[in-house]
Amino acid sequence: MITTVTKTWLRGCVCLIAFAALACSTQAATLPFTTGLKLWLDATTGVTTSGSTVTGWADQSGGGHDGSHTSGSPQLVGGAINGLPAISFDGAADYFALAGGAVLASDSFTIFAVATDTGAERRYRNIYSNWDAGNSWSSVFLGTADGTSPARSGRLTDGLYATDAITSPSSPFISWGVYQGGVNAEMFVDGSSVGSEAQNNLPADAGNPNGQRDLSTQSFIGQQGSFPGEYWQGLIGEVLVYEGALTVDQQAEVYGYLYAKWVVVPEPSGMVLAIATAVGVAVAAGHRRRASRSRR
């Protein structure tokens, strides 16, 4: 006979199974915060291809900063991150030039990216950049640099270098940087702050890389601005560029959206199987006890 205590335990097991199933089926919500959004590239929409080669990447922000394929052969890879498509960059010459002039107009900005960094060579690699020969030290970019292998360091402009910020770069990660002109730059990886550095309003140069940013130049995805180098090697799933330094709450909203969409949630099949087995054992035991009593 199954007692009241056993029934309560069984109900708890059923709830755990239901919760696991719900976690598995959770769908990513829409982007919750769009105020100040100047660039939105999402590999799940707005991608044009010729065969598997990506020829265009449409800006979903409405700003018209569409990416055009001008070099290499970036590939659209289905099911690449959490079952969603992402664009693969080979680290040689794959990049997109963004249309529509300068993306940002303010020296305060926030840049998010979902990516993997699979390059074996120790070199700089960039996801987003507006570097140009005329604004080398004052350019805006988000990327990675050498770290203590296998880790990669993070870079948010030349004003912030976050040592060994990305511990498992070949696995999908969410990185973002918050830049407040003349005040501070801070970088985050997978929800944790990995480095910050005070900034100033003096001209940026080799002796003062923490100075003012030059926002006037064209932006690129997958290389160091107009410089033919520092190519990204790995996947990029989504890039978001906001005008202004997002508040902590706003950052949390955007990170939550990206996490729900791109982070691989471990399949709970083993847990569900274990719980289901335990439920079966309990039910079978109850039947055996009841049968035993009835024979007495």
C-alpha positions in Angstrom: 0.0 0.0 0.0 1.3 3.5 -0.9 1.2 5.7 2.1 0.3 9.4 2.2 4.0 10.2 2.6 4.8 8.1 -0.5 2.1 9.9 -2.4 3.5 13.3 -1.4 7.0 12.1 -2.5 5.6 10.9 -5.8 3.9 14.2 -6.4 7.2 15.9 -5.8 8.9 13.6 -8.4 6.2 14.4 -10.9 6.7 18.1 -10.3 10.4 17.7 -10.9 9.8 15.9 -14.1 7.4 18.6 -15.2 9.9 21.3 -14.3 12.6 19.6 -16.3 10.4 19.3 -19.3 9.5 23.0 -19.0 13.1 23.9 -18.8 13.8 21.9 -21.9 11.0 23.6 -23.9 11.6 27.2 -22.8 11.6 29.5 -25.8 13.8 32.6 -26.0 11.8 35.8 -25.5 12.0 38.8 -27.8 14.7 41.4 -27.2 13.4 43.2 -24.1 15.3 46.5 -24.4 15.7 48.4 -27.7 16.1 52.0 -26.6 19.3 53.3 -28.1 19.8 50.1 -30.2 22.0 51.1 -33.2 23.0 47.7 -34.6 21.4 44.3 -34.3 22.8 41.4 -36.2 21.2 38.0 -35.6 22.2 34.9 -37.4 18.7 33.5 -37.1 17.2 36.2 -39.3 18.1 38.6 -42.1 20.9 36.4 -43.5 21.3 36.0 -47.2 23.4 33.2 -48.7 24.8 31.9 -51.9 25.0 28.2 -51.2 26.3 28.2 -47.7 28.4 31.3 -48.1 26.8 34.4 -46.3 26.6 37.3 -48.7 24.6 39.7 -46.5 23.6 40.2 -42.9 20.7 42.6 -42.4 20.6 45.0 -39.5 17.5 44.4 -37.5 17.7 47.6 -35.5 16.3 49.8 -38.3 19.5 51.7 -38.5 20.4 50.4 -42.0 23.8 49.1 -41.0 23.5 46.0 -43.1 26.6 43.8 -43.4 27.9 43.1 -46.9 30.3 40.2 -47.6 33.4 41.7 -49.2 36.1 39.1 -48.5 36.5 35.4 -47.8 33.6 33.0 -47.5 31.8 33.2 -44.1 29.5 30.2 -43.7 26.0 29.9 -42.3 26.1 26.8 -40.0 22.7 25.4 -39.0 22.2 24.3 -35.4 25.7 25.7 -34.5 24.8 27.2 -31.1 22.0 25.7 -29.0 20.3 24.4 -32.1 20.3 27.8 -33.8 22.3 28.9 -36.9 25.4 31.0 -36.5 28.0 32.4 -38.9 31.4 30.8 -39.1 34.5 33.0 -39.7 37.7 31.2 -40.8 40.2 33.7 -39.3 41.8 34.3 -42.7 39.7 36.9 -44.5 36.0 36.5 -43.6 34.4 39.8 -42.6 31.4 42.1 -43.2 31.6 45.8 -43.9 28.6 47.7 -42.4 26.6 50.2 -44.4 25.0 53.4 -43.3 28.0 55.4 -42.0 29.1 55.6 -38.3 27.1 53.3 -36.0 27.6 55.3 -32.9 27.5 59.1 -32.2 28.1 59.1 -28.4 31.3 58.3 -26.5 29.2 56.1 -24.2 28.1 52.8 -25.6 27.3 49.1 -24.9 28.3 46.2 -27.1 27.0 42.6 -26.7 28.1 39.5 -28.7 27.4 35.8 -28.7 30.4 33.9 -30.1 33.0 31.2 -30.0 36.8 31.8 -30.5 38.4 28.7 -32.0 41.6 30.2 -33.3 44.7 28.2 -32.4 47.2 31.0 -33.1 48.0 33.6 -30.5 46.8 36.8 -32.0 44.2 39.6 -31.7 40.7 38.8 -33.1 37.8 41.2 -33.4 34.0 40.8 -33.4 33.1 44.4 -33.9 35.3 47.3 -34.8 35.5 50.8 -36.3 39.3 51.0 -36.5 40.7 53.1 -39.2 44.2 54.5 -39.9 43.1 57.8 -38.6 41.7 56.6 -35.3 43.9 53.7 -34.4 44.2 54.3 -30.6 40.7 56.0 -30.4 38.7 53.3 -32.2 35.9 51.3 -30.8 36.0 47.5 -30.8 35.1 44.3 -28.9 37.3 41.3 -29.3 39.8 38.9 -27.8 43.6 38.7 -27.3 46.2 36.3 -26.2 45.7 34.6 -22.8 47.0 31.8 -20.7 46.1 28.8 -23.0 43.4 27.8 -23.5 41.9 31.0 -22.1 41.6 34.2 -24.1 41.8 37.7 -22.8 39.1 40.2 -23.6 39.4 43.7 -25.2 37.0 46.6 -25.2 38.8 49.3 -27.1 42.5 49.9 -26.4 41.4 51.3 -23.1 40.6 47.9 -21.5 42.4 44.6 -21.6 40.8 41.8 -19.4 43.4 39.1 -18.9 42.2 35.5 -19.3 38.6 36.7 -19.3 37.2 33.8 -21.4 38.3 30.5 -19.9 36.6 28.2 -22.5 36.7 30.2 -25.7 35.8 27.3 -28.0 32.5 27.0 -26.3 29.7 29.6 -26.9 30.0 32.6 -24.6 28.2 35.9 -24.1 30.5 38.9 -23.8 29.7 42.5 -23.5 31.4 45.8 -22.8 30.0 49.0 -21.2 31.9 52.2 -22.1 31.3 55.5 -20.3 33.4 58.2 -22.1 35.7 59.9 -19.8 34.7 57.7 -16.9 35.0 54.0 -17.1 35.2 50.9 -19.3 34.0 47.5 -18.0 33.8 44.1 -19.7 31.6 41.1 -18.8 31.7 37.4 -19.8 28.7 35.1 -19.2 27.3 37.4 -16.6 30.4 38.2 -14.6 32.6 41.3 -14.7 36.1 40.4 -15.9 37.7 43.7 -15.9 37.3 47.5 -15.6 39.5 50.5 -16.2 39.1 54.3 -15.7 38.9 56.4 -18.8 39.6 60.1 -19.5 38.6 62.9 -21.9 42.1 63.5 -23.2 42.9 62.5 -26.8 43.6 58.8 -27.1 47.1 57.8 -28.4 49.8 55.4 -27.7 50.6 57.1 -24.4 47.0 57.4 -23.4 44.9 54.5 -24.8 42.1 55.3 -22.3 41.2 58.6 -23.9 38.3 59.8 -26.0 36.8 57.5 -28.7 36.6 58.5 -32.4 33.1 57.3 -33.6 33.1 58.8 -37.1 34.4 55.8 -39.1 32.8 52.8 -40.8 32.3 49.7 -38.7 33.1 46.1 -39.5 32.2 42.6 -38.2 35.0 40.0 -38.1 38.1 42.1 -38.6 39.8 45.1 -37.1 37.9 47.8 -38.9 39.3 48.7 -42.2 42.7 47.1 -41.3 43.0 43.8 -43.2 43.8 41.7 -40.1 42.8 40.6 -36.6 40.2 38.4 -38.3 37.7 36.6 -36.1 38.0 32.8 -36.1 34.9 31.0 -34.7 31.2 31.5 -34.7 29.1 34.7 -34.2 25.5 34.2 -33.4 24.4 37.8 -32.5 25.8 41.3 -32.1 24.0 44.2 -30.4 25.4 47.7 -30.2 23.6 50.3 -28.1 24.2 54.1 -27.8 24.8 54.9 -24.2 26.1 52.9 -21.2 23.2 50.6 -20.3 22.3 50.4 -16.6 22.8 47.3 -14.6 19.1 46.4 -14.9 19.1 47.0 -18.6 22.3 44.9 -19.0 20.6 42.1 -17.0 17.5 42.2 -19.3 19.6 41.9 -22.5 21.9 39.2 -21.0 18.8 37.3 -19.9 17.4 37.4 -23.5 20.7 36.2 -25.0 21.2 33.5 -22.3 17.7 32.1 -22.9 18.2 32.1 -26.6 21.8 30.9 -27.1 23.1 29.1 -24.0 23.0 25.4 -24.3 20.7 24.0 -21.5 21.9 20.5 -20.6 19.3 17.9 -21.6 17.7 16.6 -18.4 17.1 13.2 -19.9 19.4 11.5 -17.3 17.7 13.3 -14.4 14.2 12.6 -15.8 15.1 9.0 -16.3 16.5 8.7 -12.7 13.3 10.3 -11.3 11.1 8.2 -13.4 13.0 5.1 -12.4 12.6 6.1 -8.7 8.9 6.6 -9.2 8.6 3.2 -10.8 10.5 1.5 -8.0 8.3 3.2 -5.4 5.1 2.1 -7.2 6.4 -1.4 -7.7 7.4 -1.6 -4.0 4.0 -0.5 -3.0 2.4 -3.1 -5.1 4.7 -5.8 -3.7 3.9 -4.8 -0.1 0.2 -4.8 -0.8 0.4 -8.3 -2.5 2.4 -9.7 0.4 -0.2 -8.5 2.9 -3.1 -9.9 0.9 -1.4 -13.4 1.0 -1.2 -13.5 4.8 
